[in-house]
């Protein structure tokens, strides 16, 4: 029985490999506000999406927890799901965090370090407040450049400097990365690993089960709750 318990996480991971996607859904948000657009989910819709997840017994986990489950063969909670938010907009602290905390949920926030402190974005105090609340902080590079289209030196700089800035400001290790525009090449993945990242997410065009290019599902700003539910449910097919 003990041997079976040890083998189960590995079997789950191998099954995920065969499906070319991670063993848990990873959702990709950007902003939450009053009015919807391509990258902005209206607050009432967002709250309904969180309530749908709670009503269907989903349990939010971090990318770090997924990493630990893979490396140490530990079991994730049943119906685990990962919520991620790109860019580091100010609504992450003002709207998203209270909604998550009210429901006992967690998420990963990918910060563009060069935008921190600018209008519409988090300050460093805000980034630290998210981390202190138990949220995972990851890098979205310094300037949000398409890493596949910049020079090798430019990509290295974007990856290393953003991680160093985050670690300096947070006083803790940063291991997660979201590729801007979901743009990457094989050399981009290698550069991210050299820069010290241990886990990274990508979009449907390039994402799969691999630890440095995990598939994320984009959540459209104008999608309604039934469409959201279909997106999450389709992941298990």
C-alpha positions in Angstrom: 0.0 0.0 0.0 2.8 2.4 0.9 4.5 1.7 -2.4 1.2 2.4 -4.3 0.9 5.8 -2.5 4.4 6.6 -3.6 3.7 5.6 -7.2 0.4 7.5 -7.6 1.9 11.0 -8.1 4.3 9.6 -10.6 1.5 7.9 -12.5 -0.4 11.1 -12.5 2.6 13.0 -13.9 3.2 10.4 -16.6 -0.5 10.6 -17.6 -0.2 14.4 -17.8 2.9 13.9 -20.1 0.9 11.7 -22.4 -1.8 14.5 -22.7 0.8 17.2 -23.2 -0.5 19.3 -20.4 0.1 19.6 -16.7 -1.7 17.4 -14.2 -3.7 20.4 -12.9 -5.4 23.2 -14.8 -3.5 26.5 -14.7 -5.6 29.6 -15.4 -4.3 32.8 -16.8 -5.9 36.1 -15.8 -4.6 39.7 -16.2 -6.8 42.3 -14.6 -10.1 42.7 -12.8 -12.1 45.9 -13.1 -15.6 47.3 -13.7 -15.6 47.0 -17.5 -14.6 44.0 -19.6 -12.1 44.0 -22.4 -9.8 41.3 -23.9 -7.6 41.1 -20.8 -10.0 42.5 -18.1 -12.6 40.4 -16.3 -15.5 42.4 -14.7 -15.4 42.1 -10.9 -18.9 40.4 -10.7 -17.9 37.8 -13.2 -14.6 37.2 -11.5 -16.3 36.7 -8.2 -18.8 34.3 -9.8 -15.9 32.3 -11.3 -14.3 31.9 -7.9 -17.6 30.9 -6.4 -18.0 28.3 -9.2 -14.6 26.8 -8.4 -15.5 26.7 -4.7 -18.9 25.1 -5.4 -17.2 22.4 -7.5 -14.7 21.6 -4.8 -11.6 23.0 -6.5 -8.6 23.7 -4.3 -6.2 26.4 -5.3 -2.5 25.6 -5.1 0.7 27.4 -6.1 3.2 26.6 -8.8 5.7 25.9 -5.9 3.4 23.3 -4.6 3.1 21.7 -8.1 6.9 21.8 -8.3 7.3 20.1 -4.9 4.7 17.5 -5.7 6.7 16.6 -8.8 10.1 16.6 -7.2 9.2 14.9 -4.0 6.3 12.7 -5.2 3.8 14.4 -2.9 0.1 14.4 -3.5 -1.7 17.6 -4.3 -5.2 18.3 -2.9 -8.1 16.7 -4.9 -9.3 18.9 -7.8 -6.2 21.1 -7.5 -6.1 24.2 -9.7 -3.6 27.1 -10.1 -4.7 30.7 -10.6 -2.2 33.1 -12.1 -2.4 36.9 -12.8 0.0 38.6 -15.2 1.6 42.1 -15.2 1.2 43.2 -11.6 -1.6 45.7 -12.0 -2.9 47.6 -9.0 -6.2 45.7 -9.0 -4.3 42.6 -7.8 -4.2 44.2 -4.4 -7.3 46.2 -4.4 -9.8 43.7 -5.9 -8.3 40.3 -6.4 -6.6 39.7 -3.1 -9.7 40.4 -1.0 -11.8 38.1 -3.2 -9.2 35.3 -2.8 -8.8 35.8 0.9 -12.6 35.7 1.5 -12.7 32.3 -0.1 -9.5 30.9 1.4 -7.9 30.8 -2.0 -4.4 31.6 -3.3 -2.8 32.7 -6.6 0.4 33.4 -8.3 1.1 37.0 -9.4 3.6 37.6 -12.2 5.1 41.1 -11.9 6.7 43.3 -14.6 9.4 44.8 -12.5 10.0 47.8 -14.7 6.4 48.8 -14.3 6.3 48.7 -10.5 5.3 52.0 -9.0 3.9 53.4 -12.3 0.3 54.5 -12.5 -2.0 51.5 -12.7 0.6 49.1 -11.4 1.5 47.8 -7.9 4.1 49.5 -5.8 6.8 47.5 -4.2 4.9 47.8 -0.9 1.9 46.3 -2.7 4.0 43.4 -4.1 5.3 42.7 -0.6 1.7 42.8 0.8 0.6 40.2 -1.7 3.5 38.0 -0.7 2.8 38.5 3.0 -0.8 37.4 2.4 0.5 34.0 1.2 0.4 34.7 -2.5 3.1 33.5 -4.8 5.1 36.1 -6.6 6.8 35.4 -10.0 8.6 37.3 -12.7 7.1 38.6 -15.9 10.5 40.1 -16.9 11.6 43.7 -16.6 10.0 45.3 -19.7 7.5 42.6 -20.9 9.6 42.1 -24.1 8.9 39.2 -26.5 11.9 37.1 -25.4 11.9 35.1 -28.6 12.5 38.2 -30.6 15.3 39.9 -28.6 18.9 39.0 -28.6 20.3 36.3 -26.4 21.9 38.9 -24.2 18.7 40.9 -24.0 16.7 37.9 -23.0 19.3 36.9 -20.3 19.1 40.5 -18.9 15.3 40.6 -18.8 15.2 37.2 -17.0 18.1 37.8 -14.5 17.4 41.4 -13.6 13.7 40.9 -13.0 14.3 37.9 -10.7 17.1 39.7 -8.8 14.8 42.8 -8.3 12.0 40.6 -7.0 14.2 38.7 -4.6 15.9 41.8 -3.3 12.5 43.5 -2.7 10.8 40.4 -1.2 13.8 38.9 0.7 12.9 35.5 -0.5 13.5 33.2 -3.4 11.6 33.7 -6.7 11.4 30.6 -8.8 8.4 31.1 -11.2 8.2 32.8 -14.5 5.6 33.7 -17.1 6.9 34.3 -20.6 5.6 37.7 -21.9 3.1 37.3 -24.7 3.6 33.5 -24.2 6.5 34.0 -26.7 9.4 31.6 -26.4 11.9 29.4 -28.2 14.0 26.5 -27.0 16.8 29.0 -26.2 14.4 31.1 -24.1 13.6 28.1 -21.9 17.3 27.3 -21.5 18.0 31.0 -20.6 15.2 30.9 -18.0 16.7 27.9 -16.4 20.1 29.5 -16.3 18.7 32.6 -14.7 17.5 30.4 -11.8 13.8 29.8 -12.5 12.6 26.4 -11.6 9.1 26.5 -13.1 7.5 28.6 -15.9 4.2 28.9 -17.7 3.3 29.4 -21.4 0.2 29.7 -23.5 -1.6 27.1 -25.7 0.8 27.7 -28.7 3.9 26.6 -26.7 2.7 25.2 -23.4 2.7 21.5 -22.5 3.5 19.4 -19.4 7.2 20.3 -19.2 8.2 22.2 -16.0 9.6 25.2 -17.8 6.8 25.6 -20.3 3.6 24.5 -18.5 0.4 25.1 -20.4 -1.9 27.9 -19.1 -5.5 28.4 -20.1 -6.3 32.1 -20.9 -9.5 33.4 -19.3 -11.0 35.9 -21.7 -12.3 39.1 -20.3 -15.6 38.9 -22.0 -16.3 35.2 -21.2 -19.3 34.5 -19.0 -19.3 31.9 -16.2 -20.7 29.0 -18.3 -17.8 29.6 -20.8 -15.4 29.7 -17.9 -16.8 26.5 -16.6 -16.4 24.9 -20.0 -12.8 26.0 -20.2 -11.9 24.4 -16.8 -14.0 21.3 -17.5 -12.5 20.8 -21.0 -9.1 20.6 -19.4 -9.9 17.2 -17.9 -10.9 15.7 -21.3 
